[in-house]
Structure formats: structure tokens, C-alpha cells
Amino acid sequence: MVDGPAPMVPIRVIVDTNGLMAPFQLRFNLDEALRDALGRYELIVPRRVLLELRSLARTDVAAKGALALAQRYRVIEVDAKGDDALVQAAQLERAIVLTNDRLLRSVLRRAGVGVITLRKGHILVRE
């Protein structure tokens, strides 16, 4: 018999490129915003997102900051490319996806994947 409440399992969150860049563009703390919205969470970055950030970081300050931030989280490999990589990652990890990309949100919903988005600056809303 176990005493006390069962430990909460963290919500897994796959993050796309714009989700990692938003804190630097809108000046907010991503970890605090996620904790406020979800409680316990684990942020996961597909390697393809890292590659995109490396390319953008050559000329974009927000991408440079996002690349440094991404290094703090678990990185996973997926075979798919583009939006399909985020769908595949979410399905493999049983995760939701943090993105503000409207087209991607539609693709994710059709695939049955939960979405969390930024609203009014840095308020995270789970769809």
C-alpha cells in the first residue's frame, strides 16, 4: 500500500522552431509560462528543429537565443521532415506540441495531437 498521492507524470511537450524563438521575440520565460499552463512538463526538441535554428541563428538574434535554450532540453531523432516530423515526434512521445504555426496546428489536430499556443504575448493556451 502506498501512502499519499501518486506522483504527477510530467506532460511531454514537443516544441517547434517558432515556439523556441517566441520567448526571445516577446521577452518572456518559456519555462515559467509552461509551468503556469501545465504544471509538470518535459520539453522535447526534435533534432530537425535544432538544425533549422542553427541555420537561422546565422542572421537572427532570436534564433541564436532559441538555439542556446534548446540545448537545455531532451533532443530526439525522427525520420520525417517538416511538419510531419513534429507529428511523428508527438505520436512517438505521446506528447502535445507547442507552436503558433496555424497550418501546423491544423495538421496536428487532424492527426489527433494536442496543441498548445501562445496568446496575448506569452499566455499559453492548450487547444
JONOR-V890351 format. One record per residue. N is the residue number from 0. RES is the residue in three letters. SS is DSSP state (H for helix, E for strand, - for the rest). PSI is psi as a letter, one per 30 degrees, with the letter a starting at -180 (none if undefined). Layout:
N:RES:SS:PSI
N:RES:SS:PSI
This chain:
0:MET:-:k
1:VAL:-:k
2:ASP:-:k
3:GLY:-:l
4:PRO:-:l
5:ALA:-:k
6:PRO:-:k
7:MET:-:k
8:VAL:-:k
9:PRO:-:k
10:ILE:E:k
11:ARG:E:k
12:VAL:E:j
13:ILE:E:k
14:VAL:E:k
15:ASP:-:a
16:THR:H:e
17:ASN:H:f
18:GLY:H:e
19:LEU:H:f
20:MET:H:f
21:ALA:H:e
22:PRO:H:f
23:PHE:H:f
24:GLN:H:e
25:LEU:H:f
26:ARG:-:i
27:PHE:-:l
28:ASN:-:j
29:LEU:H:e
30:ASP:H:e
31:GLU:H:e
32:ALA:H:e
33:LEU:H:e
34:ARG:H:e
35:ASP:H:e
36:ALA:H:e
37:LEU:H:f
38:GLY:-:b
39:ARG:-:k
40:TYR:E:l
41:GLU:E:j
42:LEU:E:k
43:ILE:E:k
44:VAL:E:j
45:PRO:E:k
46:ARG:H:e
47:ARG:H:e
48:VAL:H:e
49:LEU:H:e
50:LEU:H:e
51:GLU:H:e
52:LEU:H:e
53:ARG:H:e
54:SER:H:e
55:LEU:H:e
56:ALA:-:f
57:ARG:-:e
58:THR:-:f
59:ASP:-:j
60:VAL:H:e
61:ALA:H:e
62:ALA:H:e
63:LYS:H:e
64:GLY:H:e
65:ALA:H:e
66:LEU:H:e
67:ALA:H:e
68:LEU:H:e
69:ALA:H:f
70:GLN:-:f
71:ARG:-:f
72:TYR:-:l
73:ARG:E:k
74:VAL:E:k
75:ILE:E:l
76:GLU:-:k
77:VAL:-:l
78:ASP:-:e
79:ALA:-:l
80:LYS:-:l
81:GLY:-:b
82:ASP:H:e
83:ASP:H:f
84:ALA:H:e
85:LEU:H:e
86:VAL:H:e
87:GLN:H:e
88:ALA:H:e
89:ALA:H:e
90:GLN:H:e
91:LEU:H:e
92:GLU:H:f
93:ARG:-:h
94:ALA:-:l
95:ILE:E:l
96:VAL:E:k
97:LEU:E:j
98:THR:-:l
99:ASN:-:g
100:ASP:-:j
101:ARG:H:e
102:LEU:H:e
103:LEU:H:e
104:ARG:H:e
105:SER:H:e
106:VAL:H:e
107:LEU:H:e
108:ARG:H:e
109:ARG:H:e
110:ALA:-:f
111:GLY:-:g
112:VAL:-:k
113:GLY:-:l
114:VAL:E:k
115:ILE:E:k
116:THR:E:l
117:LEU:E:k
118:ARG:E:k
119:LYS:-:h
120:GLY:-:d
121:HIS:-:g
122:ILE:E:k
123:LEU:E:k
124:VAL:E:k
125:ARG:E:k
126:GLU:-:none
